[in-house]
Amino acid sequence: MARFNRREFMGSVLAGAAATRLSPASAQPAAAKMSPTDLVTLGRSGVKVSRLGMGTGVRGGNRSSNATRMGAEKFLPLMKYAFDHGITFFDVADLYGTHDFLHRLVAEVGRDKVQIQSKIWWMDGSMPEKTTNATVAVERFLREVGTDHLDSVLLHCCMDDKWATRLEDFMGQLEDCKTRGLIRSHGVSCHSFGALRTALASPWLDVVLARVNHRGSKMDGKPSDIAAHLRAMRDAGKGVIGMKLYGEGEIRQPDERLTSLKYVVTEKCVDAIVIGLEAIEHIDETLVNFQAALNA
């Protein structure tokens, strides 16, 4: 999510509801039918996460991201603010270098209070070294996060329809990690329509992270085609997590950000979403707008 100035954010909320910081109580209105902070189940995986998750990988690569460049002294309070307002699902990755942030959050709030998704970067480049074994990677992730299990681990950035053949060894190793209780579910993050087609066909896949918004920004096809495919994945019992709801910052207008949230709700194409939230105003706006979208 790109940096936006405060005027943009203040204009985006309904009736000025986020003009001041939300209190933990107001993040979940008692009369609401559905909330961004409800725990929802990802397909048949049995894994439950908050419907809105916090991403940590904006402009990520080589174990750095906007979060790590911001530094723990600034980013950790944002994570805690999100947690205090009901966002308990956090998306990290080896590529982002954000495992340590989750380690610190877990130490403060308790492992049973949060859901953690990480990702394995299996390709050449963009990392100091190449990962060659998913089991070794998962065991390292657990040490870095300070936990005995992760809720989901994805193969990061699958970009064609051959990933299930190319990554067969990784898939088997992640299945073994699930059997051992080191992870609760596994899947992929997709960056092409071909990769999404393979994800739908794969009996191995529990969870998919897919790009979706109403405008087609930073996406893998027309919004209507992507939404229909993601609905098919949900119908097949796969957990679907939407990303790039704001098109990596390309969707800058306040009303369009709300429209994007309404789109994924209306299309019934995701179980949960992850957004890179980099300021108190980002969190407040998204909670208010997602609440409105869910109950429109």
C-alpha positions in Angstrom: 0.0 0.0 0.0 1.6 3.3 -1.1 2.0 6.2 1.3 -1.1 8.5 1.3 -1.3 11.9 2.9 -3.7 12.4 5.8 -6.2 14.5 3.8 -6.7 11.5 1.4 -7.4 9.2 4.4 -9.7 11.5 6.2 -11.8 11.9 3.1 -12.2 8.2 2.7 -14.2 7.1 5.8 -17.9 7.1 6.0 -19.5 10.1 7.7 -16.1 10.9 9.2 -16.1 7.8 11.3 -12.3 7.4 11.1 -11.5 11.1 11.5 -10.2 10.1 14.9 -8.5 6.9 16.0 -10.8 4.0 16.5 -11.1 2.6 20.0 -10.8 -1.2 20.3 -14.5 -1.3 21.2 -15.6 0.7 18.1 -13.7 -1.6 15.8 -16.4 -4.2 16.2 -19.9 -2.6 16.5 -22.3 -4.7 18.5 -25.1 -4.4 16.0 -22.9 -5.4 13.0 -23.9 -8.6 11.2 -20.3 -9.2 10.0 -17.0 -7.6 11.0 -13.5 -7.4 9.4 -12.3 -8.9 12.6 -14.5 -12.0 12.6 -12.6 -15.3 12.5 -13.3 -17.1 9.3 -12.3 -20.6 8.1 -10.0 -20.9 5.1 -11.9 -23.5 3.0 -11.6 -27.1 4.3 -8.2 -26.4 5.9 -9.8 -25.8 9.4 -7.5 -22.8 9.8 -9.3 -19.8 11.1 -8.0 -16.2 10.6 -9.4 -12.7 11.0 -11.2 -11.7 7.9 -8.9 -8.7 7.5 -5.2 -9.5 7.8 -2.2 -7.2 8.0 0.5 -7.6 5.3 4.2 -6.8 6.0 5.6 -7.0 2.5 5.1 -3.7 0.7 8.0 -3.2 -1.7 9.5 -6.4 -0.4 12.7 -8.2 -1.5 16.0 -9.5 -0.3 14.7 -9.8 3.3 13.5 -6.2 3.5 10.3 -4.3 2.9 8.7 -1.0 3.9 8.1 -2.5 7.3 11.7 -3.3 7.9 12.8 0.0 6.5 10.4 1.7 8.9 12.1 -0.2 11.8 10.7 -2.1 14.7 10.3 1.1 16.8 7.6 2.3 14.3 6.2 -0.8 12.8 5.7 -2.9 16.0 3.3 -0.3 17.5 1.3 -0.5 14.3 1.0 -4.2 14.5 0.0 -3.9 18.2 -2.6 -1.3 17.2 -4.0 -3.6 14.6 -4.1 -6.5 17.1 -5.8 -4.3 19.7 -8.5 -3.5 17.1 -9.2 -7.2 16.3 -6.8 -7.9 13.4 -5.1 -11.1 14.4 -4.0 -12.5 11.0 -0.5 -11.4 10.0 1.2 -12.2 6.6 5.0 -12.4 6.6 7.6 -14.0 4.4 11.2 -14.9 4.2 11.5 -12.5 1.3 10.2 -9.6 3.5 12.5 -10.1 6.5 9.6 -9.6 8.9 9.7 -12.9 10.9 11.4 -11.0 13.8 8.5 -8.6 14.0 6.1 -11.5 14.6 8.5 -13.0 17.1 8.2 -9.8 19.2 4.4 -9.5 18.8 4.0 -13.2 19.8 6.1 -12.6 22.9 3.9 -9.7 23.9 0.4 -11.0 23.1 0.7 -14.8 23.1 0.9 -17.3 20.2 -2.7 -18.5 20.7 -4.0 -14.9 20.0 -2.6 -14.6 16.4 -2.6 -16.4 13.1 0.6 -16.4 11.1 1.2 -17.0 7.4 4.7 -17.1 5.9 6.0 -17.9 2.5 9.0 -19.7 1.0 11.0 -17.9 -1.8 12.0 -20.9 -3.9 13.4 -19.1 -7.0 16.9 -17.8 -7.8 17.6 -14.2 -7.0 15.9 -11.7 -4.7 17.4 -13.4 -1.7 20.9 -13.8 -0.2 20.8 -17.6 -0.8 18.5 -20.0 -2.6 16.1 -22.2 -0.6 16.5 -25.8 -1.6 14.5 -27.7 1.0 11.1 -26.6 2.4 11.5 -28.6 5.6 14.7 -26.8 6.5 13.1 -23.5 5.6 10.0 -24.1 7.8 12.2 -25.2 10.8 14.1 -22.0 10.4 10.9 -19.9 10.2 9.7 -21.4 13.4 12.9 -20.4 15.2 12.7 -16.9 13.7 9.1 -16.4 14.7 9.5 -18.1 18.1 6.7 -20.6 17.7 6.1 -24.4 17.3 3.8 -24.0 14.4 2.7 -21.7 11.6 -0.9 -21.5 10.4 -0.1 -21.5 6.7 3.1 -21.7 4.6 2.9 -20.8 1.0 5.3 -21.3 -2.0 5.9 -17.7 -2.9 5.1 -16.1 -6.2 4.1 -18.9 -8.6 4.0 -17.3 -12.1 3.0 -20.1 -14.5 0.9 -23.2 -14.8 3.9 -25.6 -14.3 4.5 -24.8 -10.7 3.0 -28.1 -9.4 5.5 -30.0 -11.5 8.5 -27.8 -10.8 7.9 -27.6 -7.1 6.8 -31.2 -6.5 9.7 -31.8 -4.0 8.8 -28.7 -2.0 5.1 -29.7 -2.0 6.0 -33.1 -0.5 8.2 -31.6 2.1 5.4 -29.2 3.1 2.9 -32.0 3.3 5.3 -33.8 5.7 5.6 -30.6 7.8 1.8 -30.5 8.1 1.8 -34.2 9.1 4.3 -33.4 11.8 2.3 -30.4 13.1 4.8 -27.8 12.1 2.3 -26.1 9.8 -1.5 -26.3 9.7 -2.0 -25.7 5.9 0.0 -25.1 2.8 -0.5 -23.5 -0.6 0.8 -20.9 -3.0 0.7 -17.2 -3.8 -0.2 -16.8 -7.5 1.0 -14.2 -10.0 -0.5 -15.4 -13.2 -3.9 -16.8 -14.4 -2.1 -20.1 -15.4 -0.8 -20.5 -11.8 -4.4 -19.9 -10.6 -5.7 -22.6 -12.9 -3.2 -25.1 -11.6 -4.1 -24.1 -8.0 -7.7 -24.9 -8.7 -6.7 -28.3 -10.1 -4.3 -29.2 -7.3 -5.5 -31.6 -4.7 -2.5 -30.7 -2.6 -3.4 -27.0 -2.2 -5.2 -25.9 1.0 -4.8 -22.1 0.6 -4.2 -19.7 -2.2 -3.1 -16.0 -2.0 -4.5 -14.3 -5.1 -4.5 -10.7 -6.5 -8.0 -9.2 -6.8 -9.6 -5.8 -7.0 -12.4 -4.2 -9.0 -10.1 -2.4 -11.4 -7.6 -5.1 -12.5 -4.6 -3.2 -11.0 -1.6 -5.5 -10.6 -3.8 -8.5 -11.3 -3.6 -11.7 -13.5 -6.6 -11.1 -15.7 -10.0 -9.3 -16.0 -11.6 -8.8 -12.6 -14.7 -10.8 -13.6 -12.6 -13.7 -14.8 -10.5 -13.7 -11.6 -13.5 -13.4 -9.3 -15.2 -16.3 -11.1 -12.1 -18.5 -10.8 -11.7 -17.7 -7.1 -15.3 -18.6 -6.5 -14.7 -21.9 -8.1 -11.7 -22.4 -5.8 -13.9 -21.7 -2.8 -16.5 -24.1 -4.1 -13.8 -26.7 -4.3 -13.1 -26.2 -0.6 -9.8 -24.3 -1.0 -9.2 -21.3 1.2 -8.9 -18.0 -0.8 -7.1 -15.0 0.6 -7.2 -11.8 -1.5 -4.3 -9.5 -1.9 -3.6 -6.3 -3.9 -7.0 -4.9 -3.0 -5.5 -1.4 -3.4 -3.4 -2.4 -6.4 -0.1 -1.8 -4.7 -1.1 1.8 -4.1 -2.4 2.4 -7.7 -6.0 2.7 -6.3 -5.5 5.9 -4.5 -8.9 7.6 -4.5 -10.8 7.1 -1.2 -14.0 6.0 -2.9 -12.2 3.5 -5.1 -10.6 1.8 -2.1 -14.1 1.4 -0.6 -15.3 0.1 -4.0 -12.6 -2.5 -4.1 -13.6 -3.8 -0.7 -17.3 -3.9 -1.8 -16.3 -5.7 -5.0 -14.7 -8.7 -3.3 -17.6 -8.9 -0.8 -20.2 -8.7 -3.5 -18.4 -11.3 -5.7 -18.1 -13.7 -2.8 -14.7 -14.7 -4.1 -12.5 -14.6 -1.0 -12.6 -15.9 2.6 -10.2 -13.2 3.9 -8.0 -10.4 2.6 -4.5 -9.1 3.4 -3.6 -5.5 3.0 -0.3 -3.7 3.7 -1.3 -1.3 6.4 1.5 1.2 7.1 -0.1 3.8 9.4 -2.8 4.2 12.0 -4.9 5.9 9.4 -4.6 3.0 7.0 -5.8 0.6 9.7 -8.7 2.9 10.8 -9.9 3.5 7.2 -9.8 -0.1 6.2 -11.6 -1.3 9.3 -14.4 1.2 8.8 -14.7 0.7 5.0 -14.5 -3.1 5.2 -17.2 -3.0 7.9 -19.4 -0.9 5.5 -18.7 -3.2 2.6 -19.6 -6.3 4.6 -22.9 -4.9 5.7 -24.0 -2.8 2.7 
